[in-house]
Amino acid sequence: MAELKITDDNYEEILGKGGVVVIDFWATWCGPCQIMKPRILDVAERIGDDAKVIQIDIDKEKELATRFRIQSVPTLIIFKNGKQQWRQSGVISAHALMQLLKEYQ
């Protein structure tokens, strides 16, 4: 997974670098987030350098959660070249997420 620390101060720079970025908004107390965690790690490993995969803990980055209007977790958002392409709250399979990422590469 990308070793990027995305914060309210640098998110525009990270998203604006181009390419595909997947952001997983999650929380430690969230059961469905715990189900998603190994799936996100699997996708990050399989996708390699073709996309950045970033996890954001909404309790640590409250301003980012507010900026992206996160109302439930997990919420996944796919960006391409800085523009939001897809968004979904809830659990998704690793296979389905990989298929989505292939559409945006």
N, C-alpha and C positions, 0 to 999 in steps of 0.2 A: 504494500500500500504506500502511496505517496507520503513522504516524510514532510509534508507541508503543514504548518500551523496556520490555519485560516482564522482570522479574527475580524472584528468589525472594522479595523483599521486597514487591512490589506486584502479583503475579499475581492474588491474590484480589480486589483492588480493580478491576482491569481486567476480569476475567471477571464480576464482580458488577454491573457497570454496566448490564447488560441487553443485549438484542439478540443477534446471532449473531457469534461469534468463531471464526475458523479459525486454529489454531496448526500451523505446519509445523516439526517438529523435524528438524534437518538437521546435516550436518557438511561442512567443506570437502574432506575426503579421500574423501567418499562419492560414487562414480560415479552411482548412481541418484538421489542428491540433486541432482546437476548436471543430470540429465535433467528433474527436477521443477521446478527453479528457473524456467525460462521459463514453464512451465505455471502456477505459482503467481502469477507476475507478471501473466500474462494474466488469470487469474481475479480478482485484486485490481483490475485496471483495469476489467474488465467489471462486477464486482459493485458498484463505487463505494462509496457510503455505506451500502448495504444490509447490509454486514457488515464486520467488521474482519478483516484478514488479517495475521498476525504470524509472522515467522520467528524461530526460536530456535536458535542454534548450540549444540549440546550440549557442545562443548568449552569454550565461554565461560560457559555457565550449567549447570554440572554438578549443582548442587543442584536446579534445576528438572527436569532430565532424570531425576534420581533420584525426585523427588516424583511425577512423572507416569509413573514406571516404564517409561521408554523403554529398550527392549532392542535395537532396531534402527532404522536410519534409512534413508530418510525415514519418519517417522510423522506422520500428519495426525490432528488431533482437532478435531471441531466441537462448540462449546458454544453453548447457547441459554439466556439468562438465568442464566448461571453454572453450568449443569448440563451434563455431558458427554452428547452425543446420539449421537456416532458416532466411531469410531476405526479407523484402518487403517495398517498398515505396508506400505511398498512404493510402487511407481509407480502413479499413477492418471492418466487423461486429464483435461484441462481440462474437456472436455464433461461427463464423469461427475461431476466435482467441482461444476460449476455446477448440475447436476441435483439433487445432494444438498443444496446450499445452498438451492435453491428450496423443497425440502421443509420446511426449518426456518425460513423467513421468515414 
